[in-house]
Amino acid sequence: MQPIDFQLRGEFIELCNLLKLAGVADSGGRGKALVAAGEVTLDGRLESRKTAKVRAGQVVECGGVRIAVRAAVGMISPVSPNQSLRSSAMPHPLAGLPAPAEVLIDVAALLAAYHNQPDVSIASQRVAFGTSGHRGSAFNLSFNEAHILAITQAVCEYRAGAGITGPLLLGMDSHALSAPAQQTAIEVLAANGVDTRIQSHGGYTPTPVISRAILVHNADPAAARGDGIVITPSHNPPRDGGIKYNPPNGGPADTDVTGWIEDRANALMADGNREVKRLPYGQALAKVAQEDFATPYIADLENVIDMAAIKKAGLKIGVDPLGGAAVAYWKPIAEKYGLNIEVVNPKVDPAFAFMTLDHDGKIRMDCSSPYAMASLVKLKDRFDIAWGNDADVDRHGIVTPSVGLMNPNHYLAVAIHYLLTHRPAWPTTAAVGKTLVSSGLIDRVVKGLGRTFLEVPVGFKWFSAGLLDGGLCFGGEESAGASFLRRDGRAWTTDKDGIILGLLAAEITAVTGADPGRYYQKLAAQHGTPYYLRIDAAATPAQKAAFKQLTPEKVAAATLAGEPITGKFTRAPGNDAPIGGLKVATENGWFAARPSGTEDIYKIYAESFKSAEHLQAIIKEAREIVSAALG
């Protein structure tokens, strides 16, 4: 069947007009005749109304032609203030549409590949910890049994050296590689005598549930300090696996910890993992305690979210877990707190065959992507508020009747403003944590309320200490990850929590009477409308390495897009930590540039509070400034 990719510029298009504009029918009434003859289907169903409204994410088939309708996003221009564009590349023709069979992984083959042996002399097959642990795929020998054996043994040795003798809480998500990796980890942890605890009945455990449980355990001064491991590649494609370590502070491990674990794991692998201690799985599992992590977390939610207000408002709530670790959480949450929650897709499938394709034609459980979230977005008018989460539930994607899927930066600004005005027990000295590539709207909102913000490099680990000791009341990243304090001002989690960010959207709607999309519009009217964009630019390995040598003095420019430059940073203003790149700011705009850790590109983030044209000028000059600074 011939495919046609149709970019929808508005909210909808009438069926006959679509047939005409797509070139399927001429202007002489041919389209009406095709509809009347029952030769046109809309999302697989016969459509007899020539004026039927066709929206983004829907598919029309007629006379051997398949028309995929999607929103016209993803280009540099035009830029809507309601969108946060991520790339200058055109989206894949099937972006936002159901995954065809040919893109699904062979789960059996992937599980078999888990036991293949990587070659540590090849860099791509070694252990490499990024901001969220080690990730890879068994298919390309970057996430295999050998990696998990070595990493888990290294964690055991690290915690022994650090005097961590309490329980290790082990969680996993629903990716295909997570279950065998958890089995491998259990074999090593038990052999090393580690008091290991897992979710009972082989259940999945969200990242924030592990983080909270670590903090609750360690709050007892008489208890031996505990820590955790979560086996997840987060929102990555189904072929991937991942593993990350959370130390006793409950948050992502710092680079000095992950660096030690990475080096030790690679040394173990280079020696054939001969120093790894391991028990047969049956013996190991007998030494592991099985607990219910879910019930205590769910029971504690009322201490961080005003669940009574949500119940009183009687909101109709939609949730799409995207097949992730929260799938079994929403029913007991609804039952305990009397909420009207509909889980629109309760399926769990290691191939994630129910997903719509992301911008690049891949399956990716990215709840901040309009393409990956297309199934929920098209249901937005059914609910008062809706949201989705990624596979390990540390990210959120908020869907409102007013604007559809919210730009993550916009929702962060809304959440911060609401919390700072509706949490009277929070210490007024507590700052708001933001990453340096998050929207400047957050700065304006926080300053407007007379509060302070802390701008740090990319990575949630920079917020963990502050969330733990109350120095921060909120920490958030532009990639749709955040957490905040309990209602009484004490720590909740020190890792990202997509569950409470979704429930907060419901609280905001219940308490204010406006969904977060409307709330954002009020903030933008008060503080200015931001135009935000992230693009990728080519960079050689030498240029990527040169980013680490950048200093503010290497930026010769005095202006950016017609405005005087007010700040040049290669270290974060909030904590003086290296940002691994460059940020340049003016009164009404900024850009930041960072090299990719995996590809020969660098990323440019940019924002304007003036116009889309001003944003384009910032992007153009950002390329020039970066090129000149790198030499």
ChimeraX attribute file (.defattr): number of C-alpha atoms within 10 A of each C-alpha:
attribute: neighborCount
match mode: 1-to-1
recipient: residues
	/A:1	10
	/A:2	9
	/A:3	13
	/A:4	19
	/A:5	16
	/A:6	18
	/A:7	15
	/A:8	19
	/A:9	12
	/A:10	10
	/A:11	10
	/A:12	15
	/A:13	18
	/A:14	14
	/A:15	24
	/A:16	26
	/A:17	20
	/A:18	22
	/A:19	25
	/A:20	16
	/A:21	13
	/A:22	16
	/A:23	11
	/A:24	20
	/A:25	20
	/A:26	14
	/A:27	13
	/A:28	9
	/A:29	11
	/A:30	15
	/A:31	23
	/A:32	20
	/A:33	15
	/A:34	19
	/A:35	21
	/A:36	14
	/A:37	11
	/A:38	13
	/A:39	16
	/A:40	26
	/A:41	17
	/A:42	18
	/A:43	14
	/A:44	11
	/A:45	11
	/A:46	14
	/A:47	19
	/A:48	18
	/A:49	15
	/A:50	18
	/A:51	15
	/A:52	15
	/A:53	15
	/A:54	21
	/A:55	18
	/A:56	25
	/A:57	24
	/A:58	19
	/A:59	22
	/A:60	22
	/A:61	23
	/A:62	19
	/A:63	13
	/A:64	11
	/A:65	15
	/A:66	17
	/A:67	24
	/A:68	23
	/A:69	26
	/A:70	25
	/A:71	20
	/A:72	15
	/A:73	25
	/A:74	21
	/A:75	16
	/A:76	19
	/A:77	13
	/A:78	12
	/A:79	20
	/A:80	14
	/A:81	19
	/A:82	19
	/A:83	21
	/A:84	24
	/A:85	22
	/A:86	20
	/A:87	19
	/A:88	16
	/A:89	14
	/A:90	14
	/A:91	20
	/A:92	15
	/A:93	20
	/A:94	25
	/A:95	27
	/A:96	30
	/A:97	23
	/A:98	21
	/A:99	20
	/A:100	13
	/A:101	8
	/A:102	7
	/A:103	13
	/A:104	16
	/A:105	18
	/A:106	13
	/A:107	16
	/A:108	9
	/A:109	11
	/A:110	18
	/A:111	19
	/A:112	12
	/A:113	19
	/A:114	24
	/A:115	15
	/A:116	16
	/A:117	17
	/A:118	21
	/A:119	15
	/A:120	19
	/A:121	10
	/A:122	9
	/A:123	10
	/A:124	15
	/A:125	21
	/A:126	25
	/A:127	27
	/A:128	20
	/A:129	19
	/A:130	15
	/A:131	15
	/A:132	19
	/A:133	22
	/A:134	25
	/A:135	21
	/A:136	23
	/A:137	21
	/A:138	24
	/A:139	17
	/A:140	16
	/A:141	23
	/A:142	27
	/A:143	30
	/A:144	27
	/A:145	23
	/A:146	27
	/A:147	30
	/A:148	24
	/A:149	24
	/A:150	29
	/A:151	28
	/A:152	25
	/A:153	25
	/A:154	23
	/A:155	24
	/A:156	23
	/A:157	16
	/A:158	17
	/A:159	19
	/A:160	13
	/A:161	10
	/A:162	9
	/A:163	11
	/A:164	19
	/A:165	17
	/A:166	18
	/A:167	20
	/A:168	25
	/A:169	25
	/A:170	22
	/A:171	28
	/A:172	30
	/A:173	29
	/A:174	29
	/A:175	29
	/A:176	22
	/A:177	29
	/A:178	24
	/A:179	21
	/A:180	17
	/A:181	25
	/A:182	22
	/A:183	17
	/A:184	23
	/A:185	27
	/A:186	29
	/A:187	24
	/A:188	27
	/A:189	26
	/A:190	23
	/A:191	19
	/A:192	18
	/A:193	14
	/A:194	20
	/A:195	16
	/A:196	24
	/A:197	20
	/A:198	24
	/A:199	18
	/A:200	14
	/A:201	9
	/A:202	11
	/A:203	18
	/A:204	26
	/A:205	31
	/A:206	30
	/A:207	34
	/A:208	27
	/A:209	26
	/A:210	29
	/A:211	28
	/A:212	24
	/A:213	22
	/A:214	26
	/A:215	22
	/A:216	15
	/A:217	18
	/A:218	20
	/A:219	11
	/A:220	10
	/A:221	8
	/A:222	8
	/A:223	12
	/A:224	13
	/A:225	22
	/A:226	25
	/A:227	27
	/A:228	26
	/A:229	25
	/A:230	26
	/A:231	32
	/A:232	33
	/A:233	29
	/A:234	29
	/A:235	23
	/A:236	20
	/A:237	20
	/A:238	27
	/A:239	25
	/A:240	23
	/A:241	28
	/A:242	26
	/A:243	27
	/A:244	23
	/A:245	26
	/A:246	27
	/A:247	22
	/A:248	21
	/A:249	23
	/A:250	29
	/A:251	30
	/A:252	28
	/A:253	22
	/A:254	17
	/A:255	14
	/A:256	9
	/A:257	15
	/A:258	25
	/A:259	15
	/A:260	13
	/A:261	25
	/A:262	23
	/A:263	16
	/A:264	20
	/A:265	27
	/A:266	23
	/A:267	18
	/A:268	21
	/A:269	22
	/A:270	15
	/A:271	12
	/A:272	14
	/A:273	17
	/A:274	10
	/A:275	12
	/A:276	20
	/A:277	18
	/A:278	18
	/A:279	16
	/A:280	14
	/A:281	16
	/A:282	11
	/A:283	13
	/A:284	21
	/A:285	18
	/A:286	10
	/A:287	19
	/A:288	18
	/A:289	14
	/A:290	16
	/A:291	14
	/A:292	14
	/A:293	22
	/A:294	22
	/A:295	12
	/A:296	12
	/A:297	17
	/A:298	17
	/A:299	13
	/A:300	13
	/A:301	18
	/A:302	14
	/A:303	15
	/A:304	20
	/A:305	20
	/A:306	18
	/A:307	21
	/A:308	14
	/A:309	16
	/A:310	25
	/A:311	18
	/A:312	12
	/A:313	15
	/A:314	13
	/A:315	19
	/A:316	17
	/A:317	23
	/A:318	22
	/A:319	24
	/A:320	25
	/A:321	28
	/A:322	31
	/A:323	27
	/A:324	30
	/A:325	26
	/A:326	28
	/A:327	24
	/A:328	16
	/A:329	18
	/A:330	20
	/A:331	15
	/A:332	15
	/A:333	20
	/A:334	16
	/A:335	11
	/A:336	12
	/A:337	16
	/A:338	15
	/A:339	22
	/A:340	17
	/A:341	19
	/A:342	17
	/A:343	19
	/A:344	17
	/A:345	17
	/A:346	17
	/A:347	16
	/A:348	17
	/A:349	17
	/A:350	19
	/A:351	20
	/A:352	23
	/A:353	20
	/A:354	17
	/A:355	25
	/A:356	26
	/A:357	28
	/A:358	26
	/A:359	24
	/A:360	16
	/A:361	19
	/A:362	20
	/A:363	29
	/A:364	26
	/A:365	30
	/A:366	25
	/A:367	31
	/A:368	27
	/A:369	22
	/A:370	29
	/A:371	31
	/A:372	26
	/A:373	29
	/A:374	25
	/A:375	22
	/A:376	24
	/A:377	24
	/A:378	17
	/A:379	16
	/A:380	21
	/A:381	14
	/A:382	15
	/A:383	17
	/A:384	20
	/A:385	30
	/A:386	31
	/A:387	30
	/A:388	32
	/A:389	33
	/A:390	28
	/A:391	33
	/A:392	32
	/A:393	29
	/A:394	25
	/A:395	30
	/A:396	27
	/A:397	28
	/A:398	30
	/A:399	34
	/A:400	25
	/A:401	20
	/A:402	18
	/A:403	19
	/A:404	21
	/A:405	28
	/A:406	24
	/A:407	25
	/A:408	26
	/A:409	24
	/A:410	27
	/A:411	24
	/A:412	28
	/A:413	25
	/A:414	25
	/A:415	23
	/A:416	20
	/A:417	19
	/A:418	19
	/A:419	18
	/A:420	19
	/A:421	10
	/A:422	13
	/A:423	17
	/A:424	12
	/A:425	11
	/A:426	20
	/A:427	16
	/A:428	14
	/A:429	12
	/A:430	20
	/A:431	21
	/A:432	25
	/A:433	29
	/A:434	29
	/A:435	23
	/A:436	25
	/A:437	25
	/A:438	25
	/A:439	26
	/A:440	24
	/A:441	22
	/A:442	24
	/A:443	19
	/A:444	17
	/A:445	21
	/A:446	19
	/A:447	12
	/A:448	13
	/A:449	11
	/A:450	9
	/A:451	15
	/A:452	17
	/A:453	21
	/A:454	23
	/A:455	23
	/A:456	26
	/A:457	24
	/A:458	20
	/A:459	18
	/A:460	26
	/A:461	23
	/A:462	25
	/A:463	31
	/A:464	26
	/A:465	15
	/A:466	21
	/A:467	29
	/A:468	21
	/A:469	13
	/A:470	20
	/A:471	19
	/A:472	26
	/A:473	30
	/A:474	25
	/A:475	30
	/A:476	25
	/A:477	26
	/A:478	21
	/A:479	20
	/A:480	24
	/A:481	23
	/A:482	27
	/A:483	29
	/A:484	31
	/A:485	24
	/A:486	20
	/A:487	19
	/A:488	13
	/A:489	21
	/A:490	19
	/A:491	23
	/A:492	27
	/A:493	28
	/A:494	30
	/A:495	28
	/A:496	31
	/A:497	27
	/A:498	28
	/A:499	24
	/A:500	22
	/A:501	27
	/A:502	22
	/A:503	22
	/A:504	21
	/A:505	25
	/A:506	29
	/A:507	26
	/A:508	23
	/A:509	23
	/A:510	23
	/A:511	16
	/A:512	11
	/A:513	12
	/A:514	16
	/A:515	22
	/A:516	31
	/A:517	25
	/A:518	17
	/A:519	22
	/A:520	23
	/A:521	18
	/A:522	13
	/A:523	18
	/A:524	19
	/A:525	9
	/A:526	12
	/A:527	17
	/A:528	17
	/A:529	19
	/A:530	26
	/A:531	25
	/A:532	28
	/A:533	26
	/A:534	20
	/A:535	20
	/A:536	19
	/A:537	15
	/A:538	13
	/A:539	17
	/A:540	13
	/A:541	12
	/A:542	10
	/A:543	18
	/A:544	22
	/A:545	15
	/A:546	16
	/A:547	21
	/A:548	17
	/A:549	13
	/A:550	19
	/A:551	15
	/A:552	15
	/A:553	11
	/A:554	15
	/A:555	18
	/A:556	10
	/A:557	15
	/A:558	11
	/A:559	14
	/A:560	24
	/A:561	21
	/A:562	11
	/A:563	14
	/A:564	14
	/A:565	17
	/A:566	13
	/A:567	13
	/A:568	19
	/A:569	21
	/A:570	24
	/A:571	21
	/A:572	20
	/A:573	15
	/A:574	16
	/A:575	12
	/A:576	13
	/A:577	13
	/A:578	15
	/A:579	22
	/A:580	20
	/A:581	24
	/A:582	26
	/A:583	24
	/A:584	23
	/A:585	21
	/A:586	18
	/A:587	12
	/A:588	19
	/A:589	25
	/A:590	28
	/A:591	27
	/A:592	24
	/A:593	26
	/A:594	21
	/A:595	26
	/A:596	14
	/A:597	10
	/A:598	8
	/A:599	12
	/A:600	16
	/A:601	19
	/A:602	21
	/A:603	19
	/A:604	24
	/A:605	25
	/A:606	26
	/A:607	29
	/A:608	29
	/A:609	21
	/A:610	14
	/A:611	18
	/A:612	21
	/A:613	15
	/A:614	19
	/A:615	27
	/A:616	21
	/A:617	15
	/A:618	23
	/A:619	26
	/A:620	13
	/A:621	17
	/A:622	23
	/A:623	15
	/A:624	12
	/A:625	18
	/A:626	21
	/A:627	13
	/A:628	13
	/A:629	20
	/A:630	17
	/A:631	9
